């Protein structure tokens, strides 16, 4: 099942996958889909099998194993040809899985919202090996104090020049800033949306 927002005839199509814990219609995902659609971007959302089962049964299941997640992505990309005219990405785990398949699939570009560079509390074990050689144009939108990859930590990683960053001031893993920062969650979300729109137009 796909959740589509915006004009299917738009020049730009972005497929987004959800993160590990929240579905494709979480407030975060809804906001990004609706606001990106206002930028004349056709946004397609889908759910991995475990999240579909959660929706159907109400029982909380852990994420599927990586091969199943990647197989899901392959199927979705195949449903929206041609791949070289398609942007893919997602929130946290969804974006990471997209990054693992982007090169092989030959998509136009990659958009990661809160990339999980490492598990919480384990910056010494980065999940970045494939990002060092990635040639797919990539935008990573990241909060500067993300517990899975803050600015100071990520700056020390060896990453491909194909990666661009949009750093959101004082944002956490979902881009929410602290009140003391003087910023709001909506400001960070809107800044992210503008960055994504610019990226798609520059690449596409």
N, C-alpha and C positions, 0 to 999 in steps of 0.2 A: 504494500500500500504506500502510495506517495502522497505527500501533502504539498501542493503547489501554490505558490503565492506570486502574483505579478503576471505579466503578459507572456504567454508561452511563445509568442512570436518575437520577443525581444532579441536584440543582437547578442545579449549576454545571458548565459545560464550558469548558475552556481548551485551545485548539489552539496547539501550540508548533512553531515551525520551528527548525532547527539553524543554527549559525553557518557561516561560509564554509569552515572547514577540517575540521570534525568532523561525523560522521553523527548521525542522530536517536537512536542508542543509545550515544552516548558516555557515559563515567562521569558527567559533569556532567548530561546530559539524563536519564539513568536515575535519578539521585538525586532530581532535582526532580520527575520524574513520580511516582516511588514515594512520596515524602513528601507531595506534594500530594494524592495519592489517599487517603492516611491522613487528610487533612483533608476528606474527602468531596467531592473535586473530580474530575470525570472529565477526564483528560488525554489528548489525542489528539496524536500526533506524526506528521509526514510528512517526506518528503525531496523536495527540488527535483530536476529531471531530471538535472542533472550529477552529483549525489550518488548517485542511483539507478544511473547508468551506472558510476560508480566501484565501487559494490557488485557490480555484475554482471560487470564486466570486470577489475577490479583495477587499472586504469590511472588515474593521478591526473589529473583534469580540473579546469580552473579553473571558478569559478562561472559560471552562465548569465548572459546580459545581463539587465538590469533588466526589460524587457518580459516576458521569459519567467518570471522570478521572480514578478512581479505576476500574471501569468496563472495561475500555479500556485496562488497564494493565492486568487484569485477562484474557481477550481475547488473548492478545499478548502472555502471558506466555503459554496459552493453545496451541498456534500454534507452539511452539518450545519445545516439550517434549524431555526427562523428565525434570521436573522442577529442580530436585536436581543436574542436570548437567548444570544449566543455571545461569549466572550472570546477574543481572539487575541493572539499575540505570539511571542516566541522569543529565542534567544541571538544577540546581536550583529547580524550581517547579517539573520538571520531576523526579528528584532524590528524592525529598521529597515524592511524591506520591508512588514511588517504595518502599521507606522505610516503608510506611504504610501497604503495602501488602506483603512484603518479607517473614515475619514470616509465615503467613497463607498459602502462596503459596509454601513454602518449597524449595526456591531456594538455590543455592550453596553459593551465596554471593551478596553483594550490593556495588555499587560504586556511590558515590554522588559527583558531580562536582559543588562546590559552593553551599553548603547547606544553605537554607534560615532559619537560626535558629530563626529569628524574623523579623518582618516587619521593614523597614527602619525607624530609629529613635525611635524604641520601644523595646529596649533590655530587658526591665522589663517584657515583655510578650513573653517569649520563646515558640517555637513550639517543645518542647523536651520531652514531657511526655512519649511518646512511645519509645524514645531512651534510657530511663533509664533502661528498661528491655529487650531490643532487644537482641536476642541470635544469629541472623544471622551474620556471619562474614561480617564486614562492613569497607570499606575504604572511608573516607571523605577527599576530596582534597579541601583545603580552602586557600584563600589568607589571609595573616596576617592582612590586613586592610579592609577586606570585610565589606561593610556597613550593611550586614545582618548577621554578625557573625564574628567579628574580634577575634584575638587570645586572648586578655585579657578578653573579654566577655565570650567566649566559655569555657575558662579555669575554669570559675566559675560555670558551669552547672554540674548537676549530670547526668553522662552518663554511659551506659553499658561498661563493659570491652571488649565487642565484637567489639567496635568501635576503629579503627585505624585512625590516622590522617597523612596527608601529608600537611604540612604548607608551602605555597609558599611565599617566602620573598617579602614583600611590595605589594603583589597582591591585586587587588580589586575583585569584585564579578565575574569577568571573568578572573581573575589572572593577569591583566595588572598592572605592576609596574610603579612608577613614574620615570622619566628620572634621577632624582637625586639619585635614588637607585643604579644606575650602572648596573641594570639588564634589560633584554628585555622581552617582552611578550612571545616571542618564547622560551626563556630559561625556563620560568616558565611552559609553556605548555609542553615542552619536559621533564622537571622534573616530571610533573604530569603523563605523559605517561609511563615513566620508573617505577614510583611507582605503577601504575595500573597493569602493566605487572608483576611486582614482586608479587603483592598481589594475582592475579589470579593463578599464579603458586604455591604460598605457600598454598592457600586454596584448589585449584582444584586438 
